[in-house]
Amino acid sequence: MRRLILSLLLTTLPAPLCAAPPPVIAKAIADPARPKDDVAADPVRLPAETIAFAGVKPGMTVGEFYPGSGYFTRLLSDVVGPKGHVFAMENDKWAEAPNTAVLRAYGAHNVTVDVAPLGTVRFAKPLDIAWVTQNYHDLKIAKYGVVDIAAFNRAVFAALKPGGVFMVIDHEAPAGMAVDDIAKMHRIQKAQVIREVEAAGFKLANEGTFLRHPGDDHSLSIFDKAIRGKTDQYALKFVKPK
């Protein structure tokens, strides 16, 4: 499922001007072992900006929800390094055996892949960062799994260390969009995400604008040819108070 979405979204876009990423992130992005499809997606997904915004550093424990083919999983594995760990939590309705096997083989030293129903939160260690990119809206789509979103966010809160970060990136939706339309458009309003996540006890610490595209018509599905690869996305960094 994630592979299909990525293939639909990919387009060649110029990366925005930004400060040079920390060396450990630059090294991960330049890793020659990265698949060609991942490298081709970089102009759209902006991994340097995304990982730096979340604050991922060597030695951290990261919980990644819905890794798909592992685009970010591989990068996170390289950045946290041998003293860190990445716990990848996949939806059992999306999990593709070849992808799961590749992820396990790629990061056997510091990646653990778990497969469970959508909305499951279970990690073997307290997290420094919890991470969901372009999939928070999927928690609202019943065919992928029925999720109690309040319980999900509370569980993420409990899984994090005090001061830990919950990072959410998703596609902006038009004001007043009905919940039923999320399944059609694969978008969710930023205000709704903030409201739901803060209700679990988190505080919004920062908002990244590096994935914003003002020209996006929010009334279109993210798969529409007119805007695919150029959707207006928000990056939200929530913190669990110490």
Buried (B, 14 or more C-beta within 10 A) or exposed (E): BBBEBBEBBBEEEEEEEEEEBBEBBEEBBEEEEBBEEBBEBBBBBBBBBBBBBBBBBEEBBBBBBBBBBBBBBBBBBBBBBEEBBBBBBBBEEBBBEEBBEBBBEBBEEBBBBBBBEBBBBEBEEEBBBBBBBBBBBBBBBEEBBEBEBEEBBBBBBEBBBEEBBBBBBBBBBEEEBEEEBBBEBBBBBBEBBBEBBEEBEBEBEBEBEBBBBEEBEBEBBBBBEEBBBBBBBBBBBBBBEE
